[in-house]
């Protein structure tokens, strides 16, 4: 994530928290907008709408961190392989094809409920970002330019 | 796996691989089961009458030799129903040689069996469902003078795997009775 994207993400998270703290909101409420940027009314309305889209999209994106992704991968693989084997064995023992595919279907639905939503346990190891360099002491670009000259 | 969409994508890909391997496993298990424990089916056919008349077939202009059967049949097909059996197509077929020396096989009676409860066939005084005649020919010819063999055959349609054909029982060399018109 670039520095700008990270700052935007922080802003979005803050607006979500602010929205949850305040109550019902109307379209022009300041809860959806960041602090007063000194814009005129029309541009602030546009700014509010852009923020609301980001909030909605962020809600549906369902991000989880890297350790969570590992968990999800392992859980999904183990679950599906073991339930496929179990449903084959049970279906053979009870001689019923309905049991086989019914059990597989039910286990898939439960797996989707476990794995797809971004639960808190998959977000419990957030990435530890290094402190950002400010533009005063040595930009990345000016450092690269210096190296190119050499 | 970073977003909801990619999680759906990955998990459904895993799921389809699992379902594919499950289907292959069921197919192989059925093949092995059939090879190691072949199903023992038995039955009996008894022909009460096999008559040949000159009759007009449906929507034909002239008369031709047609066979009319009356038979009793019992069979027990329940060993064929496994977890992988979708349905069973049971047919009574007549095999005879016509005047040109060509061997013909014709289906005269059939039934579709979908449940193991219906797997016992017991018909008394049944007639042929389909017309027993030479298609496009003038009559049985040699077959009339000769014999026909009647066989009860089945076709097993599984949920997964290849279709299977088999024969339950056979009644060989049954002569025809040729009658004049009614």
Interface residues (C-beta under 8 A of the other chain):
Chain A: X60 X61 X62 X63 X64 X69 X72 X73 X76 X77 X80 X81 X83 X84 X87 X88 X91 X92 X94 X95 X96 X97 X100 X104 X108 X111 X112 X115 X116 X117 X118
Chain B: X1 X2 X3 X4 X7 X8 X10 X11 X14 X15 X18 X19 X21 X22 X25 X26 X29 X82 X83 X84 X159
